[in-house]
Amino acid sequence: MNPRWEQSEYVFCDLQAAARFIRRNNFEAASAFLEAAYNAFEFLAKNPGIGRKRVDLGFPDVRSWRIAGFRTYLIFYRESPEGIQIWRVLHSARDLHQHLED
């Protein structure tokens, strides 16, 4: 069985916003960021129980994982019977609780 992941309606916009921000200083890094994010999605789908549980943000069923090479960006995801759902991808300096509640 191939581990599966799906993304919420927020993920595409989160990734595009982050890539645009990174691109302002380094065009190649923006592409590398997107590749690292999708690689992390695949890794999380194969290892769904890893990452930090985010009880601290009021979401006990959500975990976070840092993107390799872009450790200030966090992937927030939930386990589901079909695999995982990538919920958000946010910079760690943002008001995480506010963005996760939106």
N, C-alpha and C positions, 0 to 999 in steps of 0.2 A: 504494500500500500504506500502510495506517495503521500507524505504529509502535505496538508493543504492549508492555505491561508487565503483570507479575503480581506479587503480593506473597506473601512467605513467611507462615507461620503466626504470626510474631512481630509483624508490622507493625501489625495492628489494635490489639493491646494496647499497643505502643509509642506509637502515636498517642493512644490514649485516656488513657494515663498522663500524657503530656506536656500534653494539653489540660486534664486535671483540675488539674495543677499550675499552669498558666498562668491558669486560671479563678479560682483563689483570689485573685488580685490584679486580674484584668480579664476580665470575662465576654466582652466583645466580642472581645478578643484571642484567646481560645481558639477561637472560630469562625474568625477570620482565620488562625490557625495551621493549622487543618485544611485550609482552602481553599488556603493557600500550599503545604502539603505535597503535596496532590494535583496542584496546578499544576506543582510541581517534578517529580513522577513523570512527567507528560505531557511536560515539557521534556526530561527525561533519556531518555525513550523515543525522542524525535526526534533526540537528540544523544548516543548511547550511549557515545562515546569520551571524553567530557569528565569532569572531576572528577579528584581526586587518587587515584593508585594507592596502595593501603594495604599495601605490602610491609612497612612499618614495624611493622604489627600482625601480620605473619605470614600475610597473606592476599593473595597477589600477583594473584589474579583479581578482587579486590574494589576498587571505587572509592568515594569519598565525595564528597558535594556538600552545601553549606550551603543551608538553606531561606531564601529571600528574606524579609527582614523578621524572621526568627527565626534569626539566624546562629549562635547557640549550639547549634542542632539540626542534626545531620548525618544525611543519608540514605546508607546503605551499600547498594550495588547491584552486581550482576554482569550481564555481557552473556550472552545466550543466543542460540541460532539463531533463536528466535521473537521476540526483542526484548530486554527486560531483566527481571531479577528484583529487586524491591526486597527487600532482605534484612532490614535493621533501620533504625529511626529512633531515634537516641539523642542525649541531651544531651552536648556535647563535654567537660563536666567529669567525666563518669562514667569508670570504668575500662573503656575501650573494648575492650581486649583480652579482658578477662574476659567482658563481655557478648556479644562476638562469638563466643567459644568455646562459650557455652551452647547 
